[in-house]
Amino acid sequence: MTHVFSRRAFMNSVAAGAGLMVAAAADDKTPIQGFDETASNTTKEKVWSPISDRKVRVGLVGYGLCKFSAAFGFQDHPNVEVVAVSDLFPDRCAELAKVTHCEKTYPSLEELVKDPDIEAVFVATDAPSHCRHCIDVLQHGKHVASAVPAVYGSLEDADKLFEAVKASGLNYMMFETSAFRDDCYAMRTLFNAGALGTLVYSEGEYYHYLDKPLDSYKEWRKGSPPLWYPTHSTAYYVCVSGGSFTEVSCLGMKGTMDYLEPANNAYGNPFGTEVALLRTSEGGMSRMTMSKDTPGLCGEIGRVRGTKGSMTGMNYEGLADISAIDLAKPPLPSTVDAGGHGGSHGYLCEEFIHSIIQERKPLIDIAWSLNMTVAGIVAHASALKDGELMKVPQYTF
Protein backbone atom coordinates (compact mmCIF):
# COMPACT_ATOMS: atom_id res chain seq x y z
CA MET A 1 0.00 0.00 0.00
CA THR A 2 1.31 3.43 -0.95
CA HIS A 3 -0.09 6.49 0.77
CA VAL A 4 -1.17 9.37 -1.46
CA PHE A 5 1.34 11.78 0.10
CA SER A 6 4.53 11.85 -1.99
CA ARG A 7 7.89 13.20 -0.91
CA ARG A 8 7.43 16.06 -3.40
CA ALA A 9 4.00 16.83 -1.96
CA PHE A 10 5.45 16.81 1.52
CA MET A 11 8.22 19.25 0.60
CA ASN A 12 5.71 21.45 -1.22
CA SER A 13 3.47 21.53 1.85
CA VAL A 14 6.44 22.63 3.92
CA ALA A 15 7.23 25.39 1.44
CA ALA A 16 3.60 26.50 1.43
CA GLY A 17 3.98 27.66 4.99
CA ALA A 18 6.76 30.08 4.10
CA GLY A 19 6.31 33.61 5.29
CA LEU A 20 3.83 32.89 8.09
CA MET A 21 6.45 33.04 10.81
CA VAL A 22 9.91 34.26 9.86
CA ALA A 23 12.79 35.15 12.11
CA ALA A 24 15.13 37.57 10.40
CA ALA A 25 18.89 37.28 10.48
CA ALA A 26 21.16 40.04 11.65
CA ASP A 27 20.34 42.26 8.67
CA ASP A 28 16.59 41.82 9.33
CA LYS A 29 16.10 40.75 5.71
CA THR A 30 17.29 37.18 5.36
CA PRO A 31 14.94 34.58 6.88
CA ILE A 32 16.58 32.03 9.15
CA GLN A 33 16.13 28.57 7.75
CA GLY A 34 13.37 26.63 9.48
CA PHE A 35 11.33 29.52 10.85
CA ASP A 36 9.51 29.85 7.54
CA GLU A 37 8.33 26.20 7.64
CA THR A 38 5.01 26.53 9.45
CA ALA A 39 2.83 23.94 7.75
CA SER A 40 1.56 21.45 10.33
CA ASN A 41 -0.55 18.31 10.06
CA THR A 42 -2.64 19.35 13.06
CA THR A 43 -6.02 17.69 13.44
CA LYS A 44 -9.04 19.78 12.54
CA GLU A 45 -11.43 17.25 14.03
CA LYS A 46 -10.72 18.08 17.68
CA VAL A 47 -10.48 21.14 19.91
CA TRP A 48 -7.77 21.65 22.53
CA SER A 49 -8.97 20.91 26.05
CA PRO A 50 -6.99 22.05 29.11
CA ILE A 51 -5.58 19.41 31.44
CA SER A 52 -5.38 21.90 34.30
CA ASP A 53 -5.93 25.55 35.10
CA ARG A 54 -2.46 25.74 36.66
CA LYS A 55 0.05 28.22 35.25
CA VAL A 56 3.71 27.18 35.34
CA ARG A 57 5.88 30.18 36.19
CA VAL A 58 8.60 30.34 33.54
CA GLY A 59 11.78 32.35 32.99
CA LEU A 60 13.10 32.82 29.45
CA VAL A 61 16.81 33.32 28.70
CA GLY A 62 18.44 34.21 25.39
CA TYR A 63 17.24 36.41 22.53
CA GLY A 64 20.05 36.27 20.01
CA LEU A 65 20.03 35.59 16.28
CA CYS A 66 17.17 33.07 16.34
CA LYS A 67 15.18 34.88 19.06
CA PHE A 68 14.33 31.44 20.37
CA SER A 69 13.03 32.46 23.79
CA ALA A 70 9.97 33.99 22.16
CA ALA A 71 9.66 31.52 19.28
CA PHE A 72 8.05 28.57 21.10
CA GLY A 73 4.94 30.32 22.39
CA PHE A 74 5.46 30.24 26.14
CA GLN A 75 3.99 33.73 26.37
CA ASP A 76 0.85 32.57 24.55
CA HIS A 77 0.15 29.29 26.35
CA PRO A 78 -2.77 29.24 28.83
CA ASN A 79 -0.76 27.12 31.28
CA VAL A 80 2.22 29.49 31.41
CA GLU A 81 3.03 32.73 33.17
CA VAL A 82 6.25 34.31 31.91
CA VAL A 83 7.68 35.68 35.16
CA ALA A 84 11.03 37.06 33.99
CA VAL A 85 13.33 37.24 30.98
CA SER A 86 17.04 37.75 30.45
CA ASP A 87 19.67 38.42 27.82
CA LEU A 88 23.24 39.64 28.26
CA PHE A 89 22.59 42.50 25.83
CA PRO A 90 20.25 45.14 27.33
CA ASP A 91 18.56 45.99 24.01
CA ARG A 92 17.78 42.33 23.33
CA CYS A 93 16.57 41.84 26.88
CA ALA A 94 14.22 44.80 26.54
CA GLU A 95 12.85 43.50 23.25
CA LEU A 96 12.32 40.02 24.70
CA ALA A 97 10.41 41.51 27.61
CA LYS A 98 8.25 43.48 25.20
CA VAL A 99 7.33 40.60 22.89
CA THR A 100 6.59 38.25 25.81
CA HIS A 101 4.60 40.85 27.75
CA CYS A 102 6.88 40.48 30.77
CA GLU A 103 7.79 43.31 33.14
CA LYS A 104 10.66 41.69 35.07
CA THR A 105 14.13 41.44 33.51
CA TYR A 106 17.54 40.22 34.65
CA PRO A 107 20.96 40.97 33.17
CA SER A 108 22.02 37.31 33.11
CA LEU A 109 20.84 33.74 33.61
CA GLU A 110 22.92 33.59 36.77
CA GLU A 111 20.74 36.32 38.29
CA LEU A 112 17.43 35.07 36.88
CA VAL A 113 17.78 31.59 38.40
CA LYS A 114 17.84 33.11 41.89
CA ASP A 115 14.27 34.36 41.51
CA PRO A 116 12.10 32.25 43.86
CA ASP A 117 8.97 32.92 41.81
CA ILE A 118 10.30 30.96 38.82
CA GLU A 119 9.52 27.23 38.54
CA ALA A 120 11.07 26.47 35.15
CA VAL A 121 13.55 28.07 32.77
CA PHE A 122 13.92 27.82 29.00
CA VAL A 123 17.59 28.19 28.02
CA ALA A 124 18.19 29.63 24.54
CA THR A 125 21.74 30.81 25.07
CA ASP A 126 24.79 29.95 22.94
CA ALA A 127 25.25 26.21 22.40
CA PRO A 128 28.61 25.96 24.22
CA SER A 129 26.87 27.29 27.36
CA HIS A 130 23.81 25.01 27.31
CA CYS A 131 25.26 22.40 29.68
CA ARG A 132 26.62 24.89 32.21
CA HIS A 133 23.44 26.97 32.19
CA CYS A 134 21.11 23.98 32.50
CA ILE A 135 23.07 22.61 35.44
CA ASP A 136 22.88 26.03 37.11
CA VAL A 137 19.10 26.08 36.66
CA LEU A 138 18.72 22.57 38.08
CA GLN A 139 20.93 23.37 41.06
CA HIS A 140 18.61 26.26 41.86
CA GLY A 141 15.69 23.83 42.07
CA LYS A 142 13.97 24.64 38.78
CA HIS A 143 12.87 22.53 35.82
CA VAL A 144 14.79 23.30 32.65
CA ALA A 145 14.41 23.07 28.90
CA SER A 146 17.11 23.87 26.38
CA ALA A 147 17.54 24.67 22.74
CA VAL A 148 19.63 22.11 20.83
CA PRO A 149 22.09 20.55 21.28
CA ALA A 150 22.10 19.37 24.88
CA VAL A 151 25.90 19.66 25.12
CA TYR A 152 28.45 20.97 22.67
CA GLY A 153 31.34 18.76 21.66
CA SER A 154 32.08 17.40 25.13
CA LEU A 155 31.37 13.88 26.37
CA GLU A 156 32.44 14.99 29.84
CA ASP A 157 29.73 17.66 29.79
CA ALA A 158 27.21 15.00 28.75
CA ASP A 159 28.02 12.97 31.86
CA LYS A 160 27.87 16.08 34.07
CA LEU A 161 24.46 17.09 32.73
CA PHE A 162 23.09 13.56 33.05
CA GLU A 163 24.18 13.32 36.67
CA ALA A 164 22.79 16.78 37.46
CA VAL A 165 19.37 15.84 36.08
CA LYS A 166 19.33 12.56 38.02
CA ALA A 167 20.37 14.25 41.25
CA SER A 168 17.80 17.03 40.93
CA GLY A 169 14.66 14.95 40.43
CA LEU A 170 13.50 17.74 38.12
CA ASN A 171 12.46 17.74 34.49
CA TYR A 172 14.94 18.36 31.68
CA MET A 173 13.87 18.57 28.03
CA MET A 174 15.77 19.41 24.86
CA PHE A 175 13.65 21.24 22.28
CA GLU A 176 14.50 19.11 19.24
CA THR A 177 12.22 20.38 16.49
CA SER A 178 12.40 17.27 14.29
CA ALA A 179 10.58 15.34 17.03
CA PHE A 180 7.36 17.20 16.21
CA ARG A 181 7.75 17.58 12.48
CA ASP A 182 4.78 15.93 10.79
CA ASP A 183 6.79 13.01 9.42
CA CYS A 184 8.76 12.19 12.57
CA TYR A 185 5.60 12.46 14.68
CA ALA A 186 3.81 10.07 12.30
CA MET A 187 6.77 7.65 12.29
CA ARG A 188 6.79 7.59 16.10
CA THR A 189 3.03 7.02 16.18
CA LEU A 190 3.29 4.09 13.77
CA PHE A 191 6.30 2.63 15.60
CA ASN A 192 4.54 2.81 18.97
CA ALA A 193 1.51 1.09 17.42
CA GLY A 194 3.75 -1.74 16.21
CA ALA A 195 3.04 -0.93 12.58
CA LEU A 196 6.68 -0.55 11.51
CA GLY A 197 8.06 -3.53 13.40
CA THR A 198 11.76 -3.50 14.23
CA LEU A 199 13.65 -0.64 12.57
CA VAL A 200 16.22 -2.17 10.26
CA TYR A 201 17.42 1.12 8.76
CA SER A 202 16.86 4.82 9.32
CA GLU A 203 18.21 8.01 7.83
CA GLY A 204 18.29 11.61 8.93
CA GLU A 205 19.64 14.47 6.84
CA TYR A 206 20.13 18.08 7.87
CA TYR A 207 21.20 20.44 5.11
CA HIS A 208 21.88 24.04 6.08
CA TYR A 209 23.86 25.85 3.39
CA LEU A 210 26.02 28.65 4.79
CA ASP A 211 28.24 30.56 2.39
CA LYS A 212 29.32 32.51 5.46
CA PRO A 213 28.86 31.70 9.16
CA LEU A 214 25.78 32.97 10.91
CA ASP A 215 26.23 35.64 13.54
CA SER A 216 26.71 34.14 16.98
CA TYR A 217 27.85 34.96 20.51
CA LYS A 218 31.66 34.79 20.56
CA GLU A 219 31.44 33.30 17.03
CA TRP A 220 30.55 29.85 18.35
CA ARG A 221 28.88 28.90 15.05
CA LYS A 222 31.91 29.78 12.90
CA GLY A 223 33.41 26.58 11.53
CA SER A 224 31.80 24.28 14.08
CA PRO A 225 31.99 20.55 13.27
CA PRO A 226 28.83 19.59 11.36
CA LEU A 227 27.86 16.66 13.58
CA TRP A 228 28.33 18.59 16.80
CA TYR A 229 24.88 19.88 15.78
CA PRO A 230 23.39 16.47 14.96
CA THR A 231 19.98 16.27 16.54
CA HIS A 232 17.86 17.46 13.60
CA SER A 233 19.16 14.31 11.88
CA THR A 234 19.53 11.81 14.72
CA ALA A 235 15.95 12.52 15.83
CA TYR A 236 14.84 10.40 12.89
CA TYR A 237 15.87 7.35 14.87
CA VAL A 238 15.87 8.32 18.55
CA CYS A 239 12.60 10.29 18.44
CA VAL A 240 10.93 7.54 16.41
CA SER A 241 11.93 4.47 18.41
CA GLY A 242 13.31 5.80 21.68
CA GLY A 243 16.47 3.81 20.99
CA SER A 244 20.10 4.87 20.88
CA PHE A 245 23.24 4.51 18.78
CA THR A 246 25.89 2.09 20.04
CA GLU A 247 28.80 2.61 17.64
CA VAL A 248 29.68 4.82 14.68
CA SER A 249 31.96 5.18 11.71
CA CYS A 250 31.95 8.62 10.11
CA LEU A 251 33.55 10.27 7.09
CA GLY A 252 33.93 13.98 6.50
CA MET A 253 34.65 16.00 3.39
CA LYS A 254 36.83 19.08 3.37
CA GLY A 255 34.78 22.24 3.46
CA THR A 256 34.63 24.58 0.49
CA MET A 257 34.32 27.83 2.48
CA ASP A 258 37.17 29.84 3.97
CA TYR A 259 35.71 29.58 7.47
CA LEU A 260 36.00 25.81 7.20
CA GLU A 261 39.77 25.96 6.95
CA PRO A 262 41.08 24.57 10.26
CA ALA A 263 43.20 27.67 10.81
CA ASN A 264 40.15 29.91 10.40
CA ASN A 265 37.93 28.51 13.14
CA ALA A 266 38.34 27.86 16.84
CA TYR A 267 37.63 24.13 16.47
CA GLY A 268 40.36 23.27 13.96
CA ASN A 269 37.51 21.76 11.94
CA PRO A 270 38.15 21.01 8.26
CA PHE A 271 34.77 19.51 7.36
CA GLY A 272 31.72 21.07 5.74
CA THR A 273 29.85 17.77 5.49
CA GLU A 274 29.90 14.70 7.70
CA VAL A 275 28.09 11.40 7.04
CA ALA A 276 27.87 8.85 9.85
CA LEU A 277 26.95 5.16 9.69
CA LEU A 278 25.72 4.00 13.08
CA ARG A 279 24.66 0.76 14.74
CA THR A 280 21.41 1.09 16.69
CA SER A 281 20.35 -0.43 19.99
CA GLU A 282 17.82 -2.53 18.05
CA GLY A 283 20.68 -4.05 16.05
CA GLY A 284 19.78 -2.04 12.98
CA MET A 285 21.66 0.64 11.07
CA SER A 286 21.34 4.40 10.61
CA ARG A 287 22.93 6.92 8.29
CA MET A 288 22.97 10.45 9.67
CA THR A 289 24.19 13.49 7.75
CA MET A 290 24.85 17.15 8.41
CA SER A 291 26.05 19.42 5.61
CA LYS A 292 26.59 23.17 5.66
CA ASP A 293 28.40 23.86 2.36
CA THR A 294 26.25 22.09 -0.25
CA PRO A 295 23.68 24.36 -1.95
CA GLY A 296 20.29 23.13 -3.05
CA LEU A 297 17.58 21.46 -0.99
CA CYS A 298 17.82 22.61 2.63
CA GLY A 299 16.10 21.45 5.77
CA GLU A 300 15.57 18.21 7.66
CA ILE A 301 14.54 14.99 5.94
CA GLY A 302 14.14 11.51 7.39
CA ARG A 303 13.13 7.98 6.49
CA VAL A 304 12.76 4.66 8.28
CA ARG A 305 12.56 1.07 7.11
CA GLY A 306 11.16 -1.56 9.43
CA THR A 307 10.39 -5.26 9.26
CA LYS A 308 6.74 -4.40 8.51
CA GLY A 309 7.10 -1.43 6.17
CA SER A 310 8.81 1.87 5.50
CA MET A 311 8.17 5.58 5.57
CA THR A 312 9.83 8.56 3.86
CA GLY A 313 8.47 11.97 4.71
CA MET A 314 4.71 11.43 4.87
CA ASN A 315 4.86 8.64 2.30
CA TYR A 316 4.58 5.09 3.61
CA GLU A 317 4.74 1.75 1.85
CA GLY A 318 4.36 -1.92 2.65
CA LEU A 319 2.34 -1.39 5.80
CA ALA A 320 -0.82 -3.28 6.69
CA ASP A 321 -4.06 -1.33 6.96
CA ILE A 322 -3.33 1.47 9.39
CA SER A 323 -6.45 3.53 8.75
CA ALA A 324 -7.38 3.32 12.43
CA ILE A 325 -4.12 5.03 13.46
CA ASP A 326 -4.43 8.81 13.63
CA LEU A 327 -1.24 10.37 12.26
CA ALA A 328 -2.38 13.96 12.75
CA LYS A 329 -0.90 15.95 15.60
CA PRO A 330 -3.31 16.87 18.42
CA PRO A 331 -4.79 20.35 18.67
CA LEU A 332 -2.98 23.21 20.36
CA PRO A 333 -4.59 26.05 22.33
CA SER A 334 -6.15 28.62 20.01
CA THR A 335 -3.62 31.15 21.27
CA VAL A 336 -0.57 29.02 20.38
CA ASP A 337 0.73 28.66 16.83
CA ALA A 338 2.34 25.41 15.75
CA GLY A 339 5.17 27.66 14.61
CA GLY A 340 8.31 27.08 12.61
CA HIS A 341 10.52 24.07 11.88
CA GLY A 342 7.65 22.08 10.45
CA GLY A 343 5.02 23.23 12.90
CA SER A 344 6.97 21.96 15.91
CA HIS A 345 7.48 24.99 18.15
CA GLY A 346 4.13 25.07 19.90
CA TYR A 347 4.19 21.32 20.51
CA LEU A 348 7.58 21.43 22.19
CA CYS A 349 6.37 24.16 24.55
CA GLU A 350 3.21 22.25 25.40
CA GLU A 351 5.05 18.95 25.98
CA PHE A 352 7.45 20.57 28.43
CA ILE A 353 4.74 22.43 30.32
CA HIS A 354 2.39 19.43 30.45
CA SER A 355 5.19 17.20 31.72
CA ILE A 356 5.62 19.54 34.69
CA ILE A 357 1.90 19.78 35.42
CA GLN A 358 1.42 16.01 35.10
CA GLU A 359 4.57 15.26 37.10
CA ARG A 360 6.02 12.94 34.44
CA LYS A 361 9.11 12.77 32.26
CA PRO A 362 8.93 14.85 29.08
CA LEU A 363 9.05 13.03 25.76
CA ILE A 364 12.55 14.30 24.94
CA ASP A 365 14.05 13.60 28.34
CA ILE A 366 17.73 13.67 29.28
CA ALA A 367 18.37 10.16 27.90
CA TRP A 368 16.84 10.90 24.48
CA SER A 369 18.55 14.29 24.41
CA LEU A 370 22.02 12.93 25.11
CA ASN A 371 21.60 9.85 22.92
CA MET A 372 20.81 12.17 20.01
CA THR A 373 23.68 14.52 20.83
CA VAL A 374 26.68 12.40 21.86
CA ALA A 375 26.48 10.18 18.77
CA GLY A 376 27.37 13.24 16.73
CA ILE A 377 30.28 14.15 18.99
CA VAL A 378 31.76 10.67 18.62
CA ALA A 379 31.01 10.73 14.88
CA HIS A 380 33.14 13.83 14.41
CA ALA A 381 35.96 12.17 16.34
CA SER A 382 35.65 9.19 13.99
CA ALA A 383 35.77 11.46 10.93
CA LEU A 384 39.01 12.99 12.20
CA LYS A 385 40.38 9.41 12.27
CA ASP A 386 39.21 8.63 8.71
CA GLY A 387 36.18 6.62 9.73
CA GLU A 388 37.50 4.59 12.64
CA LEU A 389 34.68 2.58 14.25
CA MET A 390 34.06 4.00 17.73
CA LYS A 391 31.77 3.15 20.63
CA VAL A 392 29.05 5.63 21.59
CA PRO A 393 28.21 6.22 25.29
CA GLN A 394 24.73 5.07 26.33
CA TYR A 395 22.23 6.92 28.51
CA THR A 396 19.10 5.46 30.09
CA PHE A 397 16.81 7.30 32.46
N, C-alpha and C positions, 0 to 999 in steps of 0.2 A: 504494500500500500504506500502510495506517495501522496503526501499532503499537498494541498494546492499552493501553499506558500513556497516560492522559490527563493534561492539566495539573492537573486537580483531584486525580487519584490521586497525582500527584507531590507536590503541596502537602500532601496528607493524609499521605503517607509521611514527609515532613519533620516534620510536626507530631507524628507517632507517636513520634518519638524524644525528645520533650520530657521533661525531668526526669532523663535519664540522666547528663547532665554539665552542670551549671549553675554559672556563675560569678556570684556575687551582687554587686550594686552596693554603694555605700558604706554603705547601711543594712542590708546582709546579708539583704535580703528580696526585692528586685526583681531577677529574672534579667536578665543582660545579653543583649541580642538576639544570636542566633547561637550562643551556647554551648549552648542547649537543642535545637539541631538536630543530632542525632547519628545519624540514619538514614544508612546507607551501602550502596550497591550493590557490596559486596565479594563476590568469588567465594567460593562454598562448595565448589567442586570441587577446589581446590588448597590446599596447605599451604605456608606461608612457608619458604623455604630460604635459609640465610645465604650471602652472597657472599664472606664473609671472617670470620675470627675476630678481626680487628683491632678495637680500641676507639678511636674518635676522642675525644681529650680536649677537653671542651667547657667553656666558661664561660658562665654565664647572667646577663643584666643586665636588671633592671626587673621590679618586682612590684607595679605600681600597680592601678588600677581593674579592669583585665581579667585581671590575674595571668598575663600571657601567657608569662612565662618557664617556667612549669610546665605550661602548657596543651597543649604540642605533643608531650609524651611523651619528651623527651630522656632523662629519668631512668629511663625504662622500656625503652629500646631496647638490645638486646644488643650493638650496635656503638658504644655511647657510654659514656664515663665522665665524669660531671659532676665536674669538678675544683674549681670555685669558683663562687660566686654573688655578686651585688652588687645593692644598692639604696641610694639616698641616705638613706632612712629606716631607722634601725636595726631597728625592729620588723618592717618588711616584709622586710628582709634576713634576719632571723632566721627568719621564717616560711618564706621561700623556701628557705633552707638545710634546714629541717626537712622540707618536702614533697618535696624532691629528694634527700634523704638525703646531703647534702653537708656536710662538716665545715669547709671553708675558705670564709671570707667576706672581702669587701673593701668599703670604704665608698663606692667610686665605680668607674665604668668606667675612669677614667683610671689607677686603681691596679691594677685587675684585669688590664688588657692588658699590664702589665709582667711578669706571671707566666710564666716560661719553660716551665712544664709545660702550658700551654694551647695547643692547636692551632687552635681555632675558637671563635668567640663568637657567641651569639645576642643581638641587640640589641632589647629590648622597652621602650625608654625613650620619652619623649614625642616625638611626631612631628616637631616643629621641630628636635629634636636628632639625628634619625636619620642625616642626612648627615654631620654633624661626628663623631658617634660611630663610624660605619662607617669613615670615613677614618682615624680614630685606630687602630682595630683593624687595618686593612690595613697601616698604616705601622709597626705593631709585628710584622708578619710572620705574621698569623693570618688564616685564612679567616673570612668573616663572613656572617651572615644577619640579616635585619631584618624586623620587623613592617612593615606598610604604613602610609603610602606611602613610597617610596624617598627622596623629598625633599619638602619642604613649602613650596609656593608660590614657589619660587625656581628659575628656569631656570639661573641662574649656579651654584647648588648642584648641579644636575643635571650640568652640564659638569665640575665639580670631582670629583664622585663617579665619573663615567665615566672620567676620566683617572686617578684613583687606582686604580681596579680594573685598568685596562690596565697601569699601571706596576708593579703588585704581582705580577702573574702568579698571583694567588690567586683562590679562588672567592668570588663574591658571589651571594646569592640573596635575593629578597624573598618573604616568606611570604604570597602572595596566595591566600586561601582559596578563591575562586571557581574557581581552576585545578583543584582536585581535588573540587569538587562533582560529584555523579553526572552531571548533565547536561553540564557543560562538559567533563568528562573524556570522555564519550561523543562529544560533538561533535568534540573533537580527534582521537579515535580514528578516527571516520568520515572526517574531513578528510584525515588522514594516509594513509588507505587509498584516497583518491581518490573516495570515495562521495558527497561533497557537491559536487564540482566546484569552480569558482571561486565565492567568496562574493560575492554581489551585494549582500546587505543583512544587517546584524546589529544586534541591540539588546541593551543591558544596562541593567537598572534596579536601583537600590539605594534602598530606602525604609527610613528609620530615623527614626520619629516621636519627637521630643523636645520635650515641652511645657516642659522646662527643660533647660539644658545639663548633660551628664554631668560629674561631678567629673573634674578633670584637673590635672596639674602646671602651676602658673602659669596656670591657666585657658586652656590652649591650645585646648581644644575649644569654648569659648564663642564662638558667632557665627562660626565658621570658614566660609569659602566652601564651599558644597556640593561643587563639583567639584575642590577641592583634596584631596579624599578620594575619588578616582574609580575606584580599581582594582577594586573589587567589581563595577563595571559594565563598565569597559573590558576586563576579562579575557574577556568574551564575544566579543571579536574577537581580541585579541592572543594569548590562551592557547588559542584554537582554531586559528588559522592561522599564528601566529608573525609576522604582519604588523604594520604600524604605521599610524598616522593621519598624513596629510600636511597637511591643513588643516581648519579648524573654524569654524563659525558657531554661536553659543550665545545663548540667551535665558534670562533669569532672571526670577523673579516675587518681588515684595516679600514678605518673611517676615511671618508673622502673630504671632510671639512677640516679647516685649519685647527679648530678647537679640539679636534679629536687626535691631534698629534700629542703623544705622551708628554712632551715638554711644554705643551700649551694648556694643560689642565692639572689640577691639584691631585688627581688620582693616578697619574701616569698611565691613563687608559688609552689604548690605541684603537679600540673597536667602535664601529658605528652600528654594527649588527651582531647579535649573538643568537645562536640557535642551539637549544639544549635538548638532548634525548634523555629521558628520565624513566627509571623503573618506578612503578607505583606500588602502594601497599596492598593492592589487590593482586599483584603479580603481573599487571598489564604494563603498557608503555605509553608515554606521553612525549609530544614534541612541543616545546614552548619557545617562542620567538619574541625578541624585542628589537626593533630597528628604528633608528632615528635619522638615517641619511639616505633613505631610498624613497624618491618621490613617487607619487601615484596614490593608490587607495590608502587612506589613513583610517585609523580607528582600531577597535577591538573585534576580533572574529574568533569563533570557536566551533569545534565539532567533536562529537563523541561517537564511538562505535562500541556497541555492547554485544553480548551473546544473543540478544533478542532483537536487535535492530540498531539503527544509527540515526543521528540527527546532526544537521549542519544549519546554522542559523535557525530559522523557524521551519525548516524543511526536514521531515522525518520519513524514513523508509524502513520497510521490513518489519514494522511493528504489528502486533495483533491489534484488534479493534480497541482503540483507546478513547472512544467517543465519550465515555463516562468520566474521563479525567479532565478536569477544568484546567487549562493551561494559561488562562488569563490571570493577571495579577489582581489582588483584592482591591477594593476601593480605598481611597485616601480621604481624609477630611476635605470638605469643600474648600477650605481655606489653604490647603497645601497642594502645590503643584508637584507632579511627578518629577519634573525638573530635567536637568541635563544628563549626559552620559547614558543615553538610552532610557530615559525616564526612570532613573534609579535614585535620585537624590532624596525625594520625599520618603521613599520606602526605607532607606537607610536610617533616616531620622526616626521614623516611627518604630522600626525594629529596636533601636537602642532605647528609646523612651519606654516602649511597652515592656522590654525585658526588665527594666528597673521597677516599673509598677507591678509587674507580675512576679517579681522576685525569682527570676530564672536567668539562665545563661543566654546571652544574645546569640543569634545565628552565627555570626562571624566572631567567635570567641577568641581567646588568646591562642588556643591550639591551631585553629584554622588560620588565624592571622600569621603566625610564625611559620606554619607549614607552607603557606604560600610564599612567604618572604625569603626564608633562609635557603630554599632550593635555588633561588636566583643568585644568592651570594656565593654558594658553593659552585654554581655553574660558571660564574665569572672566573673563579679560581681555576676551574678545569680548563677554561678557554686559554688562560695564560700559560697553561701547561700542555697546550696543543691537544686538548680533548681527553686528558687522563680521566679514567673512571674514578669517581670520588663518592664516598658515603655522605649522605645528607642527615643531619641531626633530626630526631623525631620528637614531637611534642604531643602529648595527650593530656586532656584536662577534664 
